Structures are given as structure tokens and as C-alpha cells.
Amino acid sequence: MLSAMPNHFLIVRNLSKSFGSKRAVDDVSFEVEEKEIYGILGPNGSGKTTLLNIIAGIVSPDSGEVLINGLTPFDLRSRELIGYCPQEPVVYDELTGFENLMFYAGLHGLGRQARKRCKELLDLMRLSDYADEKVGRYSGGMKKRLSFAISLLGDPSILLLDEPTVGLDPSIRRLVWDIILDLRRCGKSVLLATHYMEEADLLADEVAIMNLGRIIVEDAPEVLKQNFGPKAVVAVELAEAANLPSLEQFEFGDKVIYEDGILKVYVDDPDQAAPSLISMLLQRGFKLNALKIIRPTLEDVFLNLTGRRLE
């Protein structure tokens, strides 16, 4: 039997689940600390939803164990610790937004605090103007936000978020990101499953890249990009390149390419390299039209490790 480690609020060990001949989750292990956002990054079909359903106690694993603050997902006490926002919204179209929240508030036993809490969450998700409108008239993005609000009703200690920003417009997506960051600041742990590399990069303290049911690598986003991504590129548009030295003699960066008026220098640290490169070019009399830094992304990491793109 697993034992809880200090500060590790969620522990997953050797978790596997198959549906017929399909291995949806394949020997997955990781840990989520208190006050940490842990990202599971992978394309649709990589096993993220099955993994979260197991952790939430909705699906039983074939093998392996899960501990939530020392409790199994099927212990009723652990249900009070979890807030789960699934990929498909869990709302009732025939009820209003407020009525949906009140229904779930009753399941959480909020009592006299229910109305106040529901109104707070509707305001948080910018749904107050639609509180008395039937959810059947909501857009997909509005239903997604309402489902997120439902996951917060019981003031959970850990949030399981499965693609929480799919279908949201950019401004609302930013709102949801801010809410997730605020949850961490308030002491919550967050397990975030997403196929958006920008979302994982911006929000997650640790990122596990998942593909075909397996976690193939995990670390801080910057470490993953440094260890498994391509070199950064400092790209300089030159006004003219008549006096550009032979690229074989260009002693700067790991690789140098010049084409279509753009000098591309591949480096480890672009923030340090860019000023030095500009200074060198100006000293040699070159005129610069533009400068652009191209940094490696988690999309690059996924491509390098799997041979395919996230989306």
C-alpha cells in the first residue's frame, strides 16, 4: 500500500487501464505537491481523460494505485477534497445557470451559504447576467464556465481540470487562466490536462508529456524545452549583406544560416546572445532592419519526442 509523502497531495503509482484491446493508460506514475499546478500535456486520445476519471474515482484502474492526501479515490472522505471539471460540461439544459449551481450546492451540503456561494461563482465566471437563463440557451463556452464553477462549489483542495478552456474565446480563456493561478495562490493543488502547449507552459509548475497512454517525460517547462527542444534562434534582418563573412568563419552560436536577407544564429541563451550579436554586427558596419528571437516551445519538445504534433 502506498504511503503519502510530505507535501505530495496526490500520488499516482503504476496506473494502467485498458478498454478491450486499447491501452488507454499505461503504467503512469507522478506526484502533485500542495500548492502546485501540474500539467498533463498531450493530444486528444492520449489517455488524459481516462487518467483524470480514475483519479476522480469515476473509473476503476486495472492496476496501480492513487492516493489523495492519503486516501483512495473511492474513500468518501476523498470526494470532499476533489473538484472535477470534466471535458464535457456536467450541466442540465432545462435548469437555469443559478439553478444548476444550487442543485450541486445541495449535493455538497452547503446549506444557508449556498445562495451566496452560487452568486459569487457566477460573478467569478462572468455569468451573472445569464444566471436566470436556461442553460440550454448557453453557448458551449458558457456551459464550460458553468461546469468549472460547479467544480469550485465545495472549496476543494485539489482541482482536476480536463481541457478547461476548449471552446472559449481568447479573453475568457485568459480569465480562466487567471482563476487557475489564483487557486494556486490560495493554496490549492491543480491537475491540468490540456493539449494547448501555451496553456501548459504559462500555468504549470511541472509538465508531464503524455502520448499513447504513457508519460514519456516530466519536468519544469523551461527544463523540458532546454533538454528536449531545438536551439533558440536569433534572427536578424540585414539591410545589406555584402560584407558578411563566410558562414564557416562566423564564430558565433552553434549554427549560422543566411537566406533571403535574414541571418539566423542558433544559440542556447538568446537573451545573452542577442545583444552580443547586435554589437558585433554594428561594429562591422552592418545596418539592421529588424530583430526577432524564436524560442523553443513545448510543441517542439512533443514533436522531437514523439515525431508528431500536439494538435
C-alpha positions, 0 to 999 in steps of 0.5 A: 500500500502506498504511503503519502509523502510530505507535501505530495497531495496526490500520488499516482503509482503504476496506473494502467487501464485498458478498454478491450484491446486499447491501452488507454493508460499505461503504467503512469506514475507522478506526484502533485505537491500542495500548492502546485499546478501540474500539467498533463500535456498531450493530444486528444486520445492520449489517455488524459481523460481516462487518467483524470476519471480514475483519479476522480474515482469515476473509473476503476484502474486495472492496476496501480494505485492513487492516493489523495492526501492519503486516501483512495479515490473511492474513500468518501472522505476523498470526494470532499477534497476533489473538484472535477471539471470534466471535458464535457460540461456536467450541466442540465439544459432545462435548469437555469445557470443559478439553478444548476449551481444550487442543485450541486450546492445541495449535493455538497451540503452547503446549506444557508451559504449556498445562495451566496456561494452560487452568486459569487461563482457566477460573478467569478465566471462572468455569468451573472447576467445569464444566471436566470437563463436556461442553460440550454440557451448557453453557448458551449463556452458558457456551459464550460464556465458553468461546469468549472464553477460547479467544480469550485462549489465545495472549496476543494483542495485539489482541482482536476481540470480536463481541457478547461478552456476548449471552446472559449474565446481568447479573453475568457480563456485568459480569465480562466487562466487567471482563476487557475493561478489564483487557486494556486495562490490560495493554496490549492493543488491543480491537475491540468490536462490540456493539449494547448502547449501555451496553456501548459507552459504559462500555468504549470509548475511541472509538465508531464508529456503524455502520448499513447497512454504513457508519460514519456517525460516530466519536468519544469517547462523551461527544463523540458524545452532546454533538454528536449527542444531545438536551439533558440534562434536569433534572427536578424534582418540585414539591410545589406549583406555584402560584407558578411563573412563566410558562414564557416568563419562566423564564430558565433552560436552553434549554427549560422544560416543566411537566406533571403536577407535574414541571418539566423544564429542558433544559440542556447541563451538568446537573451545573452546572445542577442545583444552580443550579436547586435554589437558585433554586427554594428561594429562591422558596419552592418545596418539592421532592419529588424530583430526577432528571437524564436524560442523553443516551445513545448510543441517542439519538445512533443514533436522531437519526442514523439515525431508528431504534433500536439494538435 
